[in-house]
């Protein structure tokens, strides 16, 4: 069954709000850390920079930053401001290497990956 136009538009319009409520309910307990990324994609350890879109509460980048010392710059964004705040509150968060920002990639926005300050 197809989802009606009303519901499609509602879900698109309220996606950020829905994800923020999801993280309010589930905190950081819903998804598990992805410690297996380095085993499956060893080439990631050769990278010096990385952009993660839809980072959630950091289940990918936080374990990675512990293991990949060569990663000097990590940009990560998510719909949910609450998810970004969870990452900033994690002891593994390294503000000298990790640049976090809230973004809706379905809308136009600009990102300067050469900027030393966090993206907005």
N, C-alpha and C positions, 0 to 999 in steps of 0.2 A: 504494500500500500504506500502511495506517495503521501508525503507530508504536505498539508495544505499551504497555500501562499501566506496566510496570516501567520502560521506557526513558523514557517521558514524565515519570514521577515523579523518576527519576534526573537527567534534564536540568534539571528545575525546581529540584530540591534543590541541585544543584551548579553552577548558572549562574554565580554569583559566582566560584567557584573556577576554572571553565573560562575565564572572561574574564581572570582574573588570570594563568593559565598562558599564554593567548594573548599577552598583553602581555609576559610574560617571554620567550617565544620570538621575538616580532616587534619588540619595543621600540617605537619610534615610526615604523618604516619601512613599515608595512602600508598605511595609508590616506594619501591625499594631502591637503594643506591645501586647504580649500574657499574659495579666493580669489574664486570666482564668486558667492558668496552676495549680496554687495552689488549686483552687476549684475542678478541675478534678483529680488531683493527689496529695492529701494532704500529702501523705507519703514523698514527696520531702522535706517537712519542717523538717523531721527527719534526713536527710542526712547532712553530714559534708563536703563532697566533691562531685564534679560533673564534668563530661566531656561532653561538647557539641561539636558535629562534624557538621560542616556546620552552624556555628553561624550567618552568615550574618552580619548585622549591630547591632546585640544584642537584637533583639525583644523578645527573650526568657530570656536571662541571665540578662539584665539590670533591667526589672521589678522584676525579682526574687531576685536579690541582695538587692533590697529595702525592700522586705518582709521577706526573710529568713535569719535572723541574725545568725543562727547556721551554715550556709554555710561558712566555713573558707577558702576553696580552690576551685576555679572554673577554670578549664582549658577549653579554647574554641579555635577552629580553623576554618578556612575557606580557600577556594581557593583564594579569593580576598584580596590582600594587602590593597586595598582601603576600603573594609568592616571593616577590623581590625582597620584601622586608624579612621574610623567613631566611633567605640566603644571607642577608646582611647580619642576621643574628646568630648565624652558625659559626662556631669557633674556627672552622676551616676557611672562612671567607677571608680573602686577602685583597684589600682595597688597592694595593699597589699593582696587582696583576689583573684583577677582575673589575670590569666596568659594566654595571648593571643598569638597566633602564626599562621602563614600562612602554610598550608599543603595541599598537594595533596594526599589524601588517596588511590588513585589508584596506587601510586608509593610507593616503600619501604621507610620508614623513622622510626626513633626511637624517642620515647617519654619517658622521665624519669619523672614520676609523683611525685617522691620524691624530686626532685630538687627544690630549693628555687628560682632559676632564671627562667625567661620565657623560654619556650621551643623554640627550633630553628629547 
